[in-house]
């Protein structure tokens, strides 16, 4: 079963308000931000969320981790991965992840990672 997942790419404005950017000693850039997001389930029901992001960019790759809470209704628990057709779009710039894995638990937390 393929679960379409779409994350709203409205972070440009939110990022300007809540982002913290730092350079690590190894030259990597680390960005932390709280941004609006969302999840679309297999029935195309949209669930709005707010995510705490950490993005690390180094010379070889870009990776993001996210910890999200839903703003209202909570979707059914799910484990989602690119290997089963799930998608993730960065809430920081809208880029589509090349790999992702995330879980929505029964308490309504969405936690995962993405690589670009």
C-alpha positions in Angstrom: 0.0 0.0 0.0 1.3 3.4 -0.9 0.7 6.2 1.6 1.0 9.6 0.0 2.6 12.0 2.4 2.7 15.7 1.8 4.3 18.3 4.1 3.3 21.9 3.5 6.2 23.9 2.3 5.2 27.1 4.0 8.3 27.2 6.1 9.9 30.1 4.4 8.0 32.7 6.4 8.1 30.6 9.6 11.8 29.9 9.2 12.5 33.6 9.2 10.7 33.9 12.5 12.0 30.9 14.4 15.2 29.6 12.9 18.5 29.3 14.6 21.6 28.6 12.4 25.0 27.6 13.7 28.2 26.3 12.1 29.6 23.1 13.7 33.4 22.8 14.2 33.6 20.3 11.3 32.2 22.9 8.9 28.6 21.5 8.9 25.8 24.0 9.1 23.1 23.2 11.7 19.7 24.9 11.5 16.9 24.5 14.1 13.4 25.7 13.5 9.8 25.3 14.5 7.6 25.2 11.4 4.1 24.4 10.2 3.8 21.0 8.5 1.2 18.4 7.7 0.4 14.8 6.9 -1.9 13.5 4.2 -3.2 10.0 4.8 -4.2 7.3 2.3 -7.7 8.8 2.1 -6.3 12.3 1.3 -7.3 13.7 4.7 -5.0 16.5 5.6 -3.7 16.7 9.2 -2.0 20.0 10.2 1.0 19.8 12.4 3.8 21.8 14.0 7.3 20.4 13.7 10.6 21.0 15.5 13.3 20.6 12.8 17.0 20.1 13.0 18.8 20.3 9.6 22.5 19.4 9.1 24.2 20.3 5.9 27.8 19.2 5.3 29.8 18.8 2.1 28.4 15.3 1.4 24.7 15.5 2.3 21.8 17.2 3.9 19.7 15.6 6.5 16.8 16.6 8.7 15.2 15.2 11.8 11.7 16.3 12.9 9.5 15.9 15.9 5.9 17.0 15.2 2.6 17.3 17.1 -0.7 17.6 15.4 -2.6 20.8 15.7 -6.1 19.2 15.9 -7.2 15.8 14.7 -4.6 13.0 14.8 -4.2 10.4 12.1 -4.1 6.7 12.7 -0.7 5.4 13.8 1.6 4.5 10.9 5.2 3.6 10.1 6.2 5.3 6.8 9.4 4.7 4.7 10.5 5.4 1.2 10.8 1.7 0.7 7.0 1.4 0.8 6.3 4.5 -1.3 6.1 7.3 1.3 7.3 10.7 0.5 8.5 13.6 2.6 9.0 17.2 1.5 11.2 19.5 3.6 9.2 22.1 5.6 12.3 24.3 5.3 12.5 24.7 1.5 10.0 22.2 -0.1 12.6 19.9 -1.4 11.6 16.2 -1.9 13.6 13.8 0.3 15.5 11.0 -1.5 15.1 8.8 1.7 12.8 9.2 4.7 11.5 7.2 7.6 9.0 8.4 10.2 6.4 7.1 12.7 3.1 8.5 13.8 2.5 6.9 17.2 -0.9 6.3 19.0 -0.3 9.5 21.1 -0.2 11.6 17.9 3.6 12.3 17.7 5.2 12.2 14.3 9.0 11.6 14.6 11.4 10.9 11.8 14.2 11.8 9.5 14.8 12.7 5.8 17.9 12.8 3.6 18.2 15.0 0.5 
